[in-house]
């Protein structure tokens, strides 16, 4: 039997690479966090925080429209995530379980929509939203984010539903359930890992997006969090302390949602691995 133990040199190289990669990944958010506690006069200092202060956070919360931006983003993200998960799950289930005319062109259409960069779509989508009178309205961003997230999520959910035995659907029909009842009561509980990843992807798409939010929404009270960050550092002002403090607060909900999605994903994969 061949000895598969790594040589000391290989182990050193592997661990060195992991340490460097970890440092590169951790340094930017760590430096962002450290800078947020520095006084504005020390924002560009390379020293560790000498005089930690919460003034940046107090200024962002009390003297800016941050809470309004938070409310705007939360409203848009909640509706986008709920609608996105529902549409992607039902689309993925329909394509996975049923055969209907135009199914293959539909799947190709979902795939092709992912090939267009954001910059190309801003102008046509802006014209559409302007024609509908949706500019400066949350619905413009909700619809736009759905067009970005749903095609990819539908493809992903289709692959996930393919791994769920068709016999489960057949047992539901034997028990008198219609197709939607079978989907909702029998298949959805087994699809929690896929739904969690879909919800996380849709959430991040809406929470951290800047280009569409900046183009479709004007006026500070209509901005989302990501677009609002631009008001701290632009061609007229450079308030890095406030921007880093706001960025830290914006990152907290994303980190919490990621923790939730990761927990459900790991639990689902573990349950599937131990199922007989």
N, C-alpha and C positions, 0 to 999 in steps of 0.2 A: 504493500500500500504506500503510495507516494506521500511524503511528508509535505503538508501544505502550510506549515508555519512560515511566516514572513521572516526575512532576514532583518537583523538590527538596523541596517541602513534603510531598508524599505519602510520599516516602522517609523523611523525618524522622519523620513520624507513625507509619509502619509500624515503623521501628526503635525508636522510643520505646515503642510498645505492646509489642513483643517483649521489650525490656529490662525493662519493668515486670512483664510476665507471668512472665518468668524469675525475677525477684527474688522475686515472691510465691510461686512454686513452690519455690524453693530455700531461702528463709529458714527455714521451720519445721524441716526436717530438719537444716539447718546449725546453728540455735540449739540443737536437741536435742543434737547432737554436742558443741558447745562447752560446754553446761551439764554434760554428763557428766564433763568433765575439771575442773570447778570444785570447790573444797572446799564442804562442805555449808553453811558460813556465807555463801558467796557465790552460792548457787544463784539468788537473785532479783536479783543485781547485773546491771546492763546493760553493765558493762564487759567487754572481752575478757578471756580468762583471764589473770590475773596470776600465779597460782601453780598451774600445771597439776599435777594429781595423778591417780594411778590408784587412789586409795583407794575410790572408788565401785565400780569394777569388781572390786576385790579383795573388797570387802564382799559384793557380789552373788554372786560365785562361791564364796566360802568360808563365809559366814555365813547364807546363805538356801538355799531348796530349788530354786534356779534350775536346777541340772543335772538334778534330778529332773523339773522341769517340762519341760525341754528333751527329756528322754527320752520323757516322756508325749506331747508334741506330735509328736515325730519318729515314734513308733510309729503314732499316729493318722493323721498326714499321709501316711505311706508307704502304708498300707493303703487310705486314702481315695483317694489319687491313682491307684494301680494299678487298684483296682476301678472307680473313676469313669471312667477313660479306657477301660477295656475295655467297660463297660456302655454308655457313651455312644457309642463307636465302633460296636459291634455293633448297637445300636438305630438309630443314624443310617444305617448301611449297609442294614439290613433295610427301613427305611421308604423309603430312596432307590431300592432295587433291586426290591423285591417289592411286590405288591399283594395284600392279604389283608383279610378282613372285619374291620371295626373299626379300620382304619388311620387314617381321618380323626378319629374320636373320640379315638384314642390321641394324635394330634398336638395336638388341642385340649386334652386333659388335661395334656400336658406344658407347654403354654403357660399354661394357667390356674393351674397350681401356682406359677408365678412371680409371680402377682398378689397373693399373700398376704404381708403383712409379717411379720417375725420375731416381733414381739410377740404376734400372734394365734396363732401355731403353738406357742409355748413350752408353754402349759398342756396342750393335747391330746397333744403329743409326750411331755411329762413324765409324763402319766398312762399312756401306752402303755409307756414305758420302766420305770415303776414296776411295772406289771402283769407285765411280762416279767422283772422282777428285774435290769434292766440298769443301774440308777442306780449311779454311781460305778464304772462299767465302761467301758473304752475303746470297746466295741462300740456303746454308746449314741450316742457322738459320731460314730463312723464311719458308722452308718446314717443319722443325722440329716444329716450333711454330704453324704452321697450323695443324699438326697432334695432337697437344695438345689441341688447342682451338676449332677447328671445331666440333669434336664429341659432346662436351657439348653444344656448341652454337646451333648445329642442333637440338638437343633434345629440347632445350629451345624454339627455333623458331617454331618447330613443335607444341608445346603446345600453343604458341601464335597464330599461324595461325588457330588452331582449334577453337579459340574464334571468328574469323571473319566469318560472315555468308557466306555460300556457294552460296546464291542467288546473291552475288556480282559477283562471277565468272560466273554464268549463264547469268547475264545481259551483261557481257563483251562478251561472246560468241554470244549472240543475236545480239550485235552490230558489229560482224564480227572480233573480236580480236582472235588471236591464244592464246594458253595457256601461252606463255611467255609474250605476250602483255597484257593479263589480269593480270598476276602477276606483271608486271612492272608498269603499268599505274593505276591499280585499287587497288591492294592489298598492294603493298609496301607503298603508302602514309598512309594507315591505320595502318601499322606495325611499325611506327617510334619509339614508346617506346621500342619494342623488339629489333629493329635494334640498338638503342642507347645503350642498355645494352650489346648487342653482340659486338658492336664496343669497348665499354669500357673494357669488359673482354678480348678481343683479344689484345687490346692495352696494358693492364697491363701484360698479359702473355709475350709479347715480350719486354716490356720496363724494367721490373724488374727482368727478369730471369738471373740467374748466372751460373748454372751448365753446361748447354749446351754451353753457350757462352764461358765459360772458357775452355771447352774440345775441341770445334771445332775451336776456333780462337786463334792463337798465334802471339806474336809480338805486341808491344804497339799500333802500328798504325792500327791494325785490331780489337782491342777490342771494345766492346760496353761499355756503361756507367756503367752498373752494374758490369761487369767484371773488368773494369778499377778501380773501388773503391778498389779492392784488392791490387793494387800496392801501395797504401798509407799505409796500415797496413798489414804486413805479417811477416814472420819469420826473415826478414832482417831489416825492417824499421817499425817505429810506428809514423807516422805523423797524429795524430788524428785531429789536426786543419784543415789540408787540406781535410781529409776524411769527416769531418762534413760539411765543406763548399761545397764540391762537392755533398754530399748527399742532402743538402738543394736545390741546383740548379737542381738536378735530380728530386726532389719531386715536383717542381713547375709545370712542364708540366703535370704530373700525376694529380695534384690537379685541374688544368684548365680543363683537359679532364673529370674528375669526375664531376666538376660543370656543364659542358655542358650536360653530360649524365643524371645527376640528374634532370636538368631543363626540358629536353625533356621527361623524364619518368614521372615526376609529371604532366606536361602539358597533356600528353597523357592519363594518368589515370583519370585526372579531366574531360577531354573532354568525355571520355567514360562513366563516371559516370552520366553526365548531359544529355547524348544523350537519346532521347525518343525512 
